[in-house]
Amino acid sequence: MLETPSPIAAAYALLLLVGMPVLAALDARRGADLAAAAQHRVLLYVSVGASLLVLGLLTLGVAAWQDVPAAALGWTVDTPAAALLWGLAVAVAGLVLAWLITAAARLAGLRETAAVMLLMPRDAAEKRAFLVLSGIAAVCEEYAYRGFALWALAAWTGNVWLAALIVSVSFGLGHGYQKLAGVIRAIALGVVLAATVIWTGSLFPAIVGHFWINAAIGLGGWRYLHAGFDPADTADPE
């Protein structure tokens, strides 16, 4: 995992870690646009999914161009059954952690943004589209962050855990539209996912865990995670 990245690969990793949070900060200023888009969630899911596919394909293109070994980026599964169990364990741990952080944020007076609930699916068609989006997000985000960026930073810093922390902070800031509570939640989940990749040497458990965390929250878990929020309220609380 510590093979030195080329200047182009290192530059792409830096662009990814800095550029995604910047884009998220710009999008956070468009709350009204998000509220309008939430009236057509399936189209919104398609748009977000397309953006994530572009991210994944760009990362794949740079990796292929620079001859980065697939195994160095976590594309390896020695024991599928064990990797699947790892993924399910990660999902459970991630959901518990998300609930604990959300509860602590509520006690600390950190208000959630309505954007999170606006994006959650309501009917069967939206739920199917959300599941597809969850799969795309799990594969593309894990490949870009816990695969490519983690590999490049670990090689550059010589410390895989420092790299995991930096990648997780970038991942959290990329969820800036969720306000401070959401950023903290995403950073914590990012650390769990990165640690899983480090311990197993594979992206597969992190992809499985990432998918099930998103799916469980999107298919109704958000009502418990954000208990007390009125789904009819489309105004951003801040």
C-alpha positions, -999 to 999 in steps of 0.1 A, spaced: 0 0 0 30 23 4 43 23 -32 53 59 -40 27 77 -62 38 95 -93 35 134 -93 3 131 -114 -12 106 -90 -2 127 -60 -16 158 -76 -49 141 -83 -52 129 -47 -45 164 -35 -72 178 -59 -96 152 -46 -90 159 -9 -92 197 -13 -116 201 -43 -145 180 -29 -148 200 3 -147 232 -17 -174 220 -40 -195 209 -10 -190 244 6 -203 260 -26 -233 237 -27 -241 244 9 -250 280 -1 -278 267 -23 -303 255 2 -332 269 -17 -321 250 -48 -318 218 -28 -353 223 -14 -367 227 -49 -347 197 -62 -361 176 -33 -395 178 -50 -381 155 -77 -359 132 -57 -355 105 -83 -340 131 -107 -318 144 -79 -306 109 -72 -298 104 -109 -278 137 -109 -258 128 -78 -252 93 -90 -239 106 -123 -215 129 -105 -202 101 -83 -197 79 -114 -176 106 -130 -156 107 -98 -151 70 -98 -142 69 -135 -118 98 -132 -100 80 -103 -99 48 -123 -86 67 -153 -58 83 -133 -49 49 -116 -47 32 -150 -28 60 -166 -2 60 -138 0 22 -136 -12 21 -100 -17 -16 -91 -53 -25 -83 -43 -44 -52 -25 -13 -39 -59 5 -40 -77 -23 -22 -92 -42 -51 -86 -76 -36 -107 -101 -16 -89 -131 -2 -119 -146 16 -153 -133 3 -173 -147 32 -151 -131 59 -150 -98 39 -188 -98 38 -190 -104 76 -165 -75 81 -188 -53 59 -219 -62 80 -200 -55 112 -189 -22 99 -225 -13 90 -237 -21 125 -208 -2 141 -213 28 117 -251 30 124 -245 29 162 -218 55 159 -240 77 138 -268 75 163 -245 83 192 -230 113 175 -264 126 164 -277 122 200 -247 140 214 -250 168 189 -286 172 198 -277 175 235 -249 200 226 -274 221 208 -261 215 173 -291 217 150 -294 195 120 -301 208 86 -334 200 69 -314 191 38 -306 157 52 -342 148 57 -353 164 24 -330 140 5 -345 109 21 -369 88 -1 -406 86 6 -423 63 -19 -413 29 -35 -398 45 -67 -377 69 -47 -365 41 -24 -354 20 -54 -335 49 -69 -320 56 -35 -307 20 -32 -290 23 -66 -275 57 -55 -263 41 -23 -245 14 -43 -229 39 -66 -218 61 -37 -204 31 -18 -182 19 -47 -171 53 -60 -165 71 -27 -147 42 -12 -125 38 -43 -117 75 -44 -112 82 -7 -103 49 11 -86 35 -21 -68 61 -41 -64 90 -17 -56 68 13 -29 50 -7 -13 82 -20 -13 100 14 0 69 32 29 67 7 36 105 10 34 107 48 48 73 56 20 69 82 -11 51 71 -31 62 102 -23 99 97 -33 94 61 -66 78 73 -73 108 95 -66 134 68 -88 115 43 -116 112 68 -115 149 75 -117 156 38 -146 131 35 -164 148 64 -160 183 50 -174 170 17 -206 166 36 -206 202 46 -242 207 34 -252 186 65 -238 214 89 -214 208 117 -232 177 132 -232 160 98 -196 168 92 -186 153 125 -207 123 118 -191 118 84 -156 122 97 -162 95 124 -177 71 98 -148 79 75 -123 68 102 -142 36 107 -143 28 70 -106 37 66 -96 16 96 -115 -13 80 -95 -10 48 -62 -8 67 -70 -39 88 -83 -60 60 -63 -47 31 -94 -46 10 -120 -21 -1 -148 -47 -2 -158 -47 35 -158 -8 35 -180 -8 3 -204 -33 19 -205 -14 51 -209 20 34 -238 7 13 -257 -7 42 -252 24 64 -267 45 36 -294 20 28 -305 15 64 -308 53 70 -325 60 37 -351 32 39 -365 46 72 -336 47 97 -335 85 93 -368 88 111 -351 73 142 -317 89 137 -334 123 135 -363 116 158 -386 147 163 -380 161 128 -412 169 109 -409 154 74 -434 181 62 -410 209 73 -389 218 43 -373 249 58 -336 247 67 -334 252 105 -304 274 103 
